[in-house]
Amino acid sequence: MPDRVRYAVTRFPDLAPAIKQCCADNRFFRSLCEDYGEAVEVLRGWEGENDPERLERCNACRELIADLEREILRELEHWIGE
């Protein structure tokens, strides 16, 4: 399991087996989880700064993370339903 995929597993622990299996079977899903992990890492690096520009970037990153979470769940739902 790629390092950044662990963020999706941590975020959705009840779905960990499905996430791991889907990552093994589906390159798109694995990439989606890696993108999610990268976004979480970027946000963690930016948080705590009082710079207004950074605050804007943090908010945009949070929105991206929420979008990726929804996409991960949608893909899992599709994969499980097959």
GUFIGU-217176 format. One record per residue (C-alpha): z, y, x; residue number from 0. Coordinates in nm, 4 decimals. Layout:
# residues N
SITE Z Y X NUM
...
***
This chain:
# residues 82
SITE 0.0000 0.0000 0.0000 0
SITE -0.1009 0.3348 0.1507 1
SITE 0.1877 0.5641 0.2379 2
SITE 0.1083 0.8331 -0.0176 3
SITE 0.0819 0.5820 -0.3021 4
SITE 0.4587 0.5416 -0.2824 5
SITE 0.4965 0.8802 -0.4528 6
SITE 0.3325 0.7408 -0.7666 7
SITE 0.5546 0.4330 -0.7464 8
SITE 0.8613 0.6555 -0.7079 9
SITE 0.7530 0.8766 -0.9984 10
SITE 0.6823 0.5814 -1.2290 11
SITE 0.9171 0.3030 -1.1092 12
SITE 0.8763 0.0980 -1.4287 13
SITE 0.5028 0.0830 -1.3589 14
SITE 0.5359 -0.0020 -0.9889 15
SITE 0.3819 -0.3512 -1.0115 16
SITE 0.0868 -0.2214 -1.2133 17
SITE 0.0360 0.0726 -0.9754 18
SITE 0.0371 -0.1536 -0.6713 19
SITE -0.2028 -0.4029 -0.8274 20
SITE -0.4370 -0.1376 -0.9612 21
SITE -0.4433 0.0289 -0.6173 22
SITE -0.5416 -0.3040 -0.4658 23
SITE -0.8175 -0.3590 -0.7234 24
SITE -0.9528 -0.0082 -0.7794 25
SITE -1.0585 0.2332 -0.5046 26
SITE -1.0746 0.5290 -0.7477 27
SITE -0.7185 0.4681 -0.8665 28
SITE -0.5919 0.4305 -0.5098 29
SITE -0.7585 0.7620 -0.4218 30
SITE -0.6015 0.9238 -0.7279 31
SITE -0.2560 0.8056 -0.6191 32
SITE -0.3186 0.9250 -0.2631 33
SITE -0.4219 1.2674 -0.3957 34
SITE -0.1020 1.2740 -0.6001 35
SITE 0.1048 1.1915 -0.2919 36
SITE -0.0691 1.4603 -0.0900 37
SITE -0.0037 1.7195 -0.3619 38
SITE 0.3654 1.6249 -0.3722 39
SITE 0.3894 1.6585 0.0064 40
SITE 0.2175 1.9987 0.0000 41
SITE 0.4499 2.1229 -0.2739 42
SITE 0.7558 2.0102 -0.0807 43
SITE 0.6294 2.2006 0.2210 44
SITE 0.5812 2.5187 0.0204 45
SITE 0.8982 2.5126 -0.1903 46
SITE 1.1868 2.7305 -0.0871 47
SITE 0.9687 3.0151 0.0320 48
SITE 1.0155 3.3549 -0.1339 49
SITE 0.6658 3.4766 -0.0540 50
SITE 0.4913 3.5722 -0.3835 51
SITE 0.1653 3.4154 -0.2676 52
SITE 0.3449 3.0912 -0.1893 53
SITE 0.5142 3.0986 -0.5274 54
SITE 0.1703 3.1210 -0.6904 55
SITE 0.0496 2.8294 -0.4823 56
SITE 0.3578 2.6264 -0.5767 57
SITE 0.2910 2.6857 -0.9451 58
SITE -0.0736 2.5841 -0.9067 59
SITE 0.0325 2.2761 -0.7127 60
SITE 0.2826 2.1814 -0.9851 61
SITE 0.0031 2.2051 -1.2410 62
SITE -0.2177 1.9852 -1.0242 63
SITE 0.0633 1.7310 -0.9897 64
SITE 0.1114 1.7222 -1.3680 65
SITE -0.2637 1.6728 -1.4167 66
SITE -0.2693 1.3909 -1.1625 67
SITE 0.0308 1.2249 -1.3299 68
SITE -0.1519 1.2289 -1.6634 69
SITE -0.4648 1.0886 -1.5004 70
SITE -0.2656 0.8118 -1.3284 71
SITE -0.1110 0.7119 -1.6604 72
SITE -0.4501 0.7234 -1.8349 73
SITE -0.6090 0.5046 -1.5703 74
SITE -0.3205 0.2566 -1.5850 75
SITE -0.3450 0.2425 -1.9615 76
SITE -0.7170 0.1702 -1.9318 77
SITE -0.6646 -0.0883 -1.6559 78
SITE -0.3835 -0.2679 -1.8427 79
SITE -0.5860 -0.2658 -2.1649 80
SITE -0.8818 -0.4480 -2.0080 81
***
